[in-house]
Amino acid sequence: MTKDKTTRPPAVAGMFYPDDPVELQDQINHYLYEEADPGTQVPKAIIVPHAGYIYSGSIAAAAYRSIMQYRHVIRKIILLGPAHRVPVRGLALPTVDQFETPLDEVKLDVKTISSLVNDYPQITYSDLAHAEEHSLEVQLPFLQSILASFRLIPFVVGDATETEVAEVIEHLWGGDECLIVISSDLSHFHNYHKAVKLDQQTAELIEAFKGNELPERSACGRIPIGGLLRVARQRKMSIERFDLRNSGDTAGDKQQVVGYGAWGLFQS
């Protein structure tokens, strides 16, 4: 007898993005198709923001748009985002079989997840860390809208080192079938002009592959970004900035803004 699949239900549908599937799909399509496809080269990894869609959806779409031509090629997503609600040591994976969004279920690569927990001391199971974490969840409807079919390996990254993250990314690197997604916002709650300056400095460090030099409050996903940049530097990858704006440019006021950036990293 087959056991029932265990599911993590959506935690921020109706808050960060619409909980109605038709409205959600319409919103994502609007962001994805508001500009033309940026080019022919497909990134191996992307860095995308994770705020409410009205604030950061158009910035995230700038990166997601670049993988659309690999709709039937990409079949595995390695997704890393920072812990916002539950303290985590290292990297945390869930025990469930699938995540759910208003657009349907996302199957997890449970076999690989099990081996990772067994093989890497910095990786543990924590359903609590995943239960209400939005940094991963908000990426899923974009991926569901673009890709034909994929399995997910989702990490909540907490108190980890850049090296610990890089080791895991390198292990899971794979080929064209595998896309690495880093979820991170940039500066938080500065006025517009200060945020623009700070986020430009952060962007320049990211584009110089200097993740280890990112200040602590430069990006909430600073650690997973740093891990990816370490691997990318060793592999002599190139990087392209797709967008760099903040909530004052999209749907918020300019008194206290949150910064958002989108990048693609390409293999030579």
N, C-alpha and C positions, 0 to 999 in steps of 0.2 A: 504494500500500500504506500503510495506516494505521500510524503508529508506536505502539509499546507505551507505555502511560501510565506515567509515573514516579511513584513513591509514597514518601512519608515514612511509615515504619511507626511504630506507637506505641512510645514510649520508656519510659513509666512505668506502663503497664498491669500489674497485678499488684503494684504498689507504692502508687501514689496512689489507685487505684481497681481494682476487680476485672477480671481479664483474661478471665473467663468471661462471655460475652454475656448469658446468662440471669440470672446473679447481678448483673451490672452493671445491667441493665434493672430488676430488682426493687429494687435499692438506690435508683436515681434516682427510680423511681415512688414509693417510700416517702417520699423527701424532698419531691417535688413535691406529693403529695396529703395530706401530714400536716396541712396547714391549708387552709382554704377560699381560693378566689380572692380577692385583696385588694381588687379594685375593677374598674371598667369602663374607666378610662383606661389606654392602653398607652404605655409610655415610648419615646422615640426612642433613648435610650442607657441602658445599665446599667453599674454598677460592681460587680464580683463577686470573691470571693476564690478562691485557687487552691491550697489545701493538699490533703492527703489527704481523701477524701470523709468519712471518719469524724470528721474535725475540722471541716471547713468546708462540707460538702455541704448541710447544712440551711440555712446562711446564704445560700449561693449560690442555693438553690432559692427563697428568698423573693423574689429578683429575677426569676429565670426564670419563676416562676409568673405573673408579671404580663404576660408576652407570649403566654401560651397561646392567648388568643382571637384572636391574629393568626397562628395556625398556618399558614394558607394565604395570608397577605398578605406576610409577611417572606420574601424570597427572596435577600437578600444580607446577609452578616455582615462588618462591619469589626471585626476583633479585634486589640487591641493589648495586649501584656504586656511586662513588663521582662525584660531579659537576665539570667539567673542564672549561666550556665556559660561563655559565650564573650563576650569584649569586643566591643562593636559601636559603631561611630561612626554616629550617626543612627538610621535605621530600616531594618531588614533584612527582605527578603522572600525566600521560597524559589523555586527554579527548578522544583520538581516540579509535576505536574499535579493531585495529590490527596494528602490526608492520610488515614491509616487509623486506625481504632479498632476495638475488638472488636465494635462495632455496625455496621460497614461503612465504606465509603470516604466522604470528604467532598471534593467537587470544588472546585478552586480557580478563581477568575475570572482565568485566565491572560492573557486579552487586556488586562484592566485593569491587572494586575500589570506586564505588559511596558511599557505606556505610562507607568505611574508611575515606573519605574526610568529611563526615558528623559527624563521631564519634570522630575523633582525631584532636585536634587543631594544632598539629605539622605537619599535612598532608594537602597539598594544591594541586590544579591543576596547572600545568605549562607546556604547550606544547612547549614553548620557551626553557625551560631547557632541554627538551628531543630532540629537533629538530636536533641538531648536536652533541649530546653527544655520544662518542664512547665507554665509559666504559661498557655500557649495550649492545650496538649493537653487539660488537664483540663476545659476548657469545652466541648469538642466533643461528648462523650456527652450532656450536657444539651441542647445545641442539636439534636442528632440525635433526641432523644426527644420534643422539643416541636414542631419545625418539619416541615412536610410535605416540603419540598425547599428547598435553599439552596446558594449558592456562597459561597466564603470568600476573604477577603483578609486574611491573617494577618501582622501586623508584630511582630517582636521589637524593642523599643525600648531603645537603649543610651544612649550619650553624645549626647543631643539636647537642644535647647532646647524650652521650652514652645511657643514660636512656630513652630518647625519642625513639631512634632506638630499644632498647631492648623491650620496651613496644609493639611496632608494630610487631616485630618478634615473640614475645611470643603469641600475639593474633592470628597470622596466622600459628602457628606451625603445626597444623594438624597431620596426621598420615603418613604412608608409602607413601601415594599418593603425598605428598608435599616435595619438595626439596628446600632448601634455598641456594642461590648462592650469595656470596660476591665477587665483582670484585675490585681488587686492585693490582697496582704495588707496588714495594718497594722503595728503595732509587733511587734518580735521579741525574745523571750527575756528579758522582764522578769518580775518576780513579778506575780501576778494583780492586786493592788490598784494597782500602778503602771501596769500595762498598761491597766486600765480608765480611769484618769485620762488617760493619754496619748492613747488612742484616742478618748475623748470630745472632747479638744481638736482632734484631727485631723478628727473628724466635723463639728465646728462650723465649721472652716475650709472644708471641702468644701461644706457647706450654705450658706456665705456666698459661694461661688464665688471663694474666695481661694486658688487652687491655687499661686500664686506665693509664698505665705507658708508652705507646708507645709515643716516641717523635713526635713532630708535623710533621716533614719531613721524618719520617721513612717509611710511606706508604701513598699514596694519598687516599686510602680507610680506613684510620685509624679509622674514626668514625663508619662506618658500621661494621668494624672488631670488634671494641670495644663493640658495641651493641650485636653482635652475641656471643662474648666471655662471656659477662655478663650472658646471658641466659644459655649458655653452662655450665658455672661454677655452676650456681644455680641448673642445672639439672644433675650435676655430670657426664658430658660427658667425653669421651676420645678424643684425637686428634692424628692424624698421619700426618707426613710430607711426601708428595709424591715427591717433587722436590724443589730445591732451587738453582737457577743459575741467570745469568744476560746476558745482550745483548752481552757482550764480550765473552760469552761461545757459543753463537748461531750464530748471523749474523752481529755483530757489531765489531768496534775496541775496544781497551781496555783503551782508553784515557778518554772517558766520557761514562759511561754505565748506564743502568737502571736495577734495580733488580726485579726479579720475583720469587714468591713462590707459591706452591700449597699444600693445606692441605685438609684433610677430618676430620669431626667431627662426632663421633659415639655415639649413645645412648647405655647405659649400658644394 
